[in-house]
Amino acid sequence: MISVQQATPVSNTYKNGSYSLHPTVLIEYVKDTPFPLYPDPRDLSAFMSSYQPQFPVYAQFQTFSAQLKNLGLLEVGWDGADAEPPNKKSIELAQKALAACGEASLMPAGVSPSVEGGTSIYFVRGNKYADFEFFNDGEILAGMSDRAQEPQISELKIANILDTISSIKQFLND
């Protein structure tokens, strides 16, 4: 058995949870080693044969993230009236919420600027609609509607976003 300490690194750079090692060196798991090792090659082949990459989902979240960033380029009156463009604060809050949506496997339908000054992440499933609005002053609202009843709107803090995402996910899927 060869440990990382005995292997010759190609570089000392720590990347993605492992060290870069010469490809011909076989590394096997060494218990109680204080830093990460390559997985046992036998386990890796089993993992790779069952792994189903989610690239389209990841790419869609990357697209939404880029769209949020680009909202910062809007100018006053972007809506044809006098709407304020999203500021850095609203975009950062929306980016955090978007990351939390990814962790919770809740795919938005889209992102957009808000005519009230800020950003929005919205979700649509059939007749059901939900959204987060992140205003330039830091206020965050979550809304849910089945389009037949009055929408449910609540104010929240970014620290409670995961609970609200869970509620939205349940609402959309019921």
N, C-alpha and C positions, 0 to 999 in steps of 0.2 A: 504494500500500500504506500502511495506517495502522497505526502501532504503538500499544501501550498508553500509551506516553509522550505521544502526541498525542491520545488519546481523553480525553473528559471523564468522570471517574468520577462515579457517582451517590453513592457513598460511598467512603471510604478503607478500608473494612473488607475484609479478606482472608478469603474464605470458600471452603471446599472446593477449594482449589488454584487459585482464580482471583479476580480483582478484580471487583466489581460495576460494570458499565458501563451507560451508557444503551443501551437495546435497539435503537435505530435506527443505532447505530454499527457498521459492518462492520469486524471485526478480522480481519486475515489474519496468518498466521504470519510472524514476523520472526526470522530466524536470529540466534543469539548474543545474544538479549535476556536480561538477568540475572534476570528474574522471569517467572512463568507468563503465558501468553497464552490466549485462547480458541482452540480448535482451528479450523482452516480449515473454514468452513461446508460445503464440498463433502465433506470427510472426515467431518464430523459427521453428515450425512444418510446416508452409507453405513453409519456405525457404528450409528445409530439403527434403520435398517431391518434390521440383522442382530442387534440386541441382544435377548436373551431374559432378562428380569428373573427373578430367583429369589426373589421376595417370599415365597412360602410357606416356603421354607427359612430365609430370614432371620428371618421371624416366629417360627418354631419355636425358633431359637437365642435370640431375645429372650425367649420364654416361659421357656425353661430358665434363662436368666440371672436373670429375675425370681423364679423359683421358688427358685433358690439363695439369693438375697438374703433371701427370706421365711423361709428355714430358720433365720435368726438370731433369729427371733421365738419359736421354740420354747422351752419351759421344761423344767427337769429333770423326768424322768418322762413325757415326751411319748409314749413307747411303751406306757404303762400299767404300766411297771415303774420302773426307776430310771436309764434312759438319760440321759446328758448331752446337752444340745443342741449343735449345731455352733457353734463359736466363730468369731470374725472371721477367724482365721488359716486354718482349714479352708475357709471359704467363699471367701476370696481365692484360695487355691490352686486350688480347683475352678473359679472364674471364669477363671483363667489357662488351665487345661486345656481348658475349654469353648471359649475363643477359639481355642486351638490346634487343637481338633477342627474348628472352622469353617474355619480356614485349610487343613486337610488334607481337607476335604469328608467328614468322618466324622460322620454324624448319630447322636447318642445316642438310645436308646429312652426315656430319662428320667433324672431326677436325684432323689435322695432323701437323707434324713438316715440316718446309720449308727447302729445301736444301740450301737456301740462308741465313740461320741462323735466325730462328724465328718460329712462329706458323702460322697456317692457319685454317680458318673456311670456309667450302665450302658448296654450295647449288646446287642442280641439279633438274631440272624439264623438263623432255623430252629432247629436244635438247639444252636447255638453261642451262648455267653454270654461277655461280657467286661465288666470294670468297672475303675474307678479308685476307690480309697477314700482320702480325705484326712482324716487324723485330727487331732484338736484339738492334739496335741503337734507337728504338722508332718510326721509320718511319712506317706509315700505308698506305697500298695500297688497293683499292677496284677494282675488275675487274668483267666485265660482258661480256658474249659472247653467241651468238646463234650458234656457231661453224661453221657458213657459212661466217660470216663477221670477220673483224679484231676485237679483243676484245677492249672494252672500259676500259681504266685503269685510275684511278685518285688517287692522293694522298689526304689524309684527316687527320684530327685531331680527337682524341677520342671524343671531345665535339660535333662533327658533325655526330657522328655515327648513331643517330636516323634518320636523314635525309637520309643518305645513305642506311640504312636498309629499309626505306620506298621506295626508288628508286629500290632497289633490289627486294623487294616484288612485286612491280608493274611490273617490268621487267619479273620476273618469272611467274607471273599469267596472263600476256597478251598473 
